[in-house]
Amino acid sequence: MAKKSSVEKNNHRKALVKRFAEKRKALLATANDTSIEMEQRFEARLKLAELPRNSSPVRVRNRCEVTGRPRAFYRKLGLSRIALRELGNKGLIPGLVKSSW
């Protein structure tokens, strides 16, 4: 089980990303538009830099929904390999079968 503080910090980052998504998208579009004057593009970059760092989607870490583990994360299921194995052995994941040969 991951530290509760790490999981909560990541949840806070997710909320900030959601809250500033529209503003960040508009500023990035302005900053990257080559048809706009250089001064306006620079202003957009400065405003973008003033936004909270944790509002950037790059800073959000994929974590297991069950354990909070940050590594060995399966995107499709939202679980780590360990949680996937445990739930699969209990038969709680439809279509997942333990292989044997």
MODELLER restraints for C-alpha pairs under 7 A, 6 or more apart:
rsr = mdl.restraints
at = mdl.atoms
rsr.add(forms.Gaussian(group=physical.xy_distance, feature=features.Distance(at['CA:1:A'], at['CA:67:A']), mean=4.92, stdev=0.5))
rsr.add(forms.Gaussian(group=physical.xy_distance, feature=features.Distance(at['CA:1:A'], at['CA:68:A']), mean=6.26, stdev=0.5))
rsr.add(forms.Gaussian(group=physical.xy_distance, feature=features.Distance(at['CA:1:A'], at['CA:69:A']), mean=6.60, stdev=0.5))
rsr.add(forms.Gaussian(group=physical.xy_distance, feature=features.Distance(at['CA:2:A'], at['CA:67:A']), mean=6.34, stdev=0.5))
rsr.add(forms.Gaussian(group=physical.xy_distance, feature=features.Distance(at['CA:2:A'], at['CA:68:A']), mean=5.15, stdev=0.5))
rsr.add(forms.Gaussian(group=physical.xy_distance, feature=features.Distance(at['CA:2:A'], at['CA:69:A']), mean=5.58, stdev=0.5))
rsr.add(forms.Gaussian(group=physical.xy_distance, feature=features.Distance(at['CA:7:A'], at['CA:68:A']), mean=6.22, stdev=0.5))
rsr.add(forms.Gaussian(group=physical.xy_distance, feature=features.Distance(at['CA:10:A'], at['CA:60:A']), mean=6.14, stdev=0.5))
rsr.add(forms.Gaussian(group=physical.xy_distance, feature=features.Distance(at['CA:10:A'], at['CA:61:A']), mean=6.61, stdev=0.5))
rsr.add(forms.Gaussian(group=physical.xy_distance, feature=features.Distance(at['CA:13:A'], at['CA:54:A']), mean=5.39, stdev=0.5))
rsr.add(forms.Gaussian(group=physical.xy_distance, feature=features.Distance(at['CA:13:A'], at['CA:55:A']), mean=6.33, stdev=0.5))
rsr.add(forms.Gaussian(group=physical.xy_distance, feature=features.Distance(at['CA:13:A'], at['CA:60:A']), mean=6.10, stdev=0.5))
rsr.add(forms.Gaussian(group=physical.xy_distance, feature=features.Distance(at['CA:14:A'], at['CA:60:A']), mean=6.35, stdev=0.5))
rsr.add(forms.Gaussian(group=physical.xy_distance, feature=features.Distance(at['CA:16:A'], at['CA:54:A']), mean=6.57, stdev=0.5))
rsr.add(forms.Gaussian(group=physical.xy_distance, feature=features.Distance(at['CA:16:A'], at['CA:55:A']), mean=4.76, stdev=0.5))
rsr.add(forms.Gaussian(group=physical.xy_distance, feature=features.Distance(at['CA:17:A'], at['CA:55:A']), mean=4.25, stdev=0.5))
rsr.add(forms.Gaussian(group=physical.xy_distance, feature=features.Distance(at['CA:17:A'], at['CA:56:A']), mean=5.90, stdev=0.5))
rsr.add(forms.Gaussian(group=physical.xy_distance, feature=features.Distance(at['CA:17:A'], at['CA:57:A']), mean=5.81, stdev=0.5))
rsr.add(forms.Gaussian(group=physical.xy_distance, feature=features.Distance(at['CA:20:A'], at['CA:55:A']), mean=6.21, stdev=0.5))
rsr.add(forms.Gaussian(group=physical.xy_distance, feature=features.Distance(at['CA:24:A'], at['CA:48:A']), mean=6.68, stdev=0.5))
rsr.add(forms.Gaussian(group=physical.xy_distance, feature=features.Distance(at['CA:27:A'], at['CA:44:A']), mean=5.48, stdev=0.5))
rsr.add(forms.Gaussian(group=physical.xy_distance, feature=features.Distance(at['CA:27:A'], at['CA:48:A']), mean=6.31, stdev=0.5))
rsr.add(forms.Gaussian(group=physical.xy_distance, feature=features.Distance(at['CA:30:A'], at['CA:41:A']), mean=6.07, stdev=0.5))
rsr.add(forms.Gaussian(group=physical.xy_distance, feature=features.Distance(at['CA:30:A'], at['CA:44:A']), mean=6.39, stdev=0.5))
rsr.add(forms.Gaussian(group=physical.xy_distance, feature=features.Distance(at['CA:31:A'], at['CA:41:A']), mean=4.39, stdev=0.5))
rsr.add(forms.Gaussian(group=physical.xy_distance, feature=features.Distance(at['CA:31:A'], at['CA:42:A']), mean=6.81, stdev=0.5))
rsr.add(forms.Gaussian(group=physical.xy_distance, feature=features.Distance(at['CA:31:A'], at['CA:44:A']), mean=5.42, stdev=0.5))
rsr.add(forms.Gaussian(group=physical.xy_distance, feature=features.Distance(at['CA:31:A'], at['CA:45:A']), mean=5.94, stdev=0.5))
rsr.add(forms.Gaussian(group=physical.xy_distance, feature=features.Distance(at['CA:61:A'], at['CA:70:A']), mean=6.91, stdev=0.5))
rsr.add(forms.Gaussian(group=physical.xy_distance, feature=features.Distance(at['CA:62:A'], at['CA:70:A']), mean=6.08, stdev=0.5))
rsr.add(forms.Gaussian(group=physical.xy_distance, feature=features.Distance(at['CA:62:A'], at['CA:73:A']), mean=6.93, stdev=0.5))
rsr.add(forms.Gaussian(group=physical.xy_distance, feature=features.Distance(at['CA:63:A'], at['CA:69:A']), mean=5.43, stdev=0.5))
rsr.add(forms.Gaussian(group=physical.xy_distance, feature=features.Distance(at['CA:63:A'], at['CA:70:A']), mean=4.50, stdev=0.5))
rsr.add(forms.Gaussian(group=physical.xy_distance, feature=features.Distance(at['CA:63:A'], at['CA:73:A']), mean=6.65, stdev=0.5))
rsr.add(forms.Gaussian(group=physical.xy_distance, feature=features.Distance(at['CA:64:A'], at['CA:70:A']), mean=6.53, stdev=0.5))
rsr.add(forms.Gaussian(group=physical.xy_distance, feature=features.Distance(at['CA:64:A'], at['CA:73:A']), mean=6.36, stdev=0.5))
rsr.add(forms.Gaussian(group=physical.xy_distance, feature=features.Distance(at['CA:64:A'], at['CA:78:A']), mean=5.71, stdev=0.5))
rsr.add(forms.Gaussian(group=physical.xy_distance, feature=features.Distance(at['CA:64:A'], at['CA:79:A']), mean=4.39, stdev=0.5))
rsr.add(forms.Gaussian(group=physical.xy_distance, feature=features.Distance(at['CA:64:A'], at['CA:80:A']), mean=5.16, stdev=0.5))
rsr.add(forms.Gaussian(group=physical.xy_distance, feature=features.Distance(at['CA:65:A'], at['CA:78:A']), mean=6.05, stdev=0.5))
rsr.add(forms.Gaussian(group=physical.xy_distance, feature=features.Distance(at['CA:65:A'], at['CA:79:A']), mean=5.87, stdev=0.5))
rsr.add(forms.Gaussian(group=physical.xy_distance, feature=features.Distance(at['CA:66:A'], at['CA:79:A']), mean=6.84, stdev=0.5))
rsr.add(forms.Gaussian(group=physical.xy_distance, feature=features.Distance(at['CA:66:A'], at['CA:83:A']), mean=6.88, stdev=0.5))
rsr.add(forms.Gaussian(group=physical.xy_distance, feature=features.Distance(at['CA:69:A'], at['CA:80:A']), mean=6.50, stdev=0.5))
rsr.add(forms.Gaussian(group=physical.xy_distance, feature=features.Distance(at['CA:71:A'], at['CA:80:A']), mean=6.90, stdev=0.5))
rsr.add(forms.Gaussian(group=physical.xy_distance, feature=features.Distance(at['CA:72:A'], at['CA:80:A']), mean=5.31, stdev=0.5))
rsr.add(forms.Gaussian(group=physical.xy_distance, feature=features.Distance(at['CA:72:A'], at['CA:81:A']), mean=5.70, stdev=0.5))
rsr.add(forms.Gaussian(group=physical.xy_distance, feature=features.Distance(at['CA:73:A'], at['CA:79:A']), mean=5.69, stdev=0.5))
rsr.add(forms.Gaussian(group=physical.xy_distance, feature=features.Distance(at['CA:73:A'], at['CA:80:A']), mean=4.32, stdev=0.5))
rsr.add(forms.Gaussian(group=physical.xy_distance, feature=features.Distance(at['CA:73:A'], at['CA:81:A']), mean=6.49, stdev=0.5))
rsr.add(forms.Gaussian(group=physical.xy_distance, feature=features.Distance(at['CA:74:A'], at['CA:80:A']), mean=5.96, stdev=0.5))
rsr.add(forms.Gaussian(group=physical.xy_distance, feature=features.Distance(at['CA:87:A'], at['CA:93:A']), mean=6.33, stdev=0.5))
rsr.add(forms.Gaussian(group=physical.xy_distance, feature=features.Distance(at['CA:88:A'], at['CA:96:A']), mean=6.08, stdev=0.5))
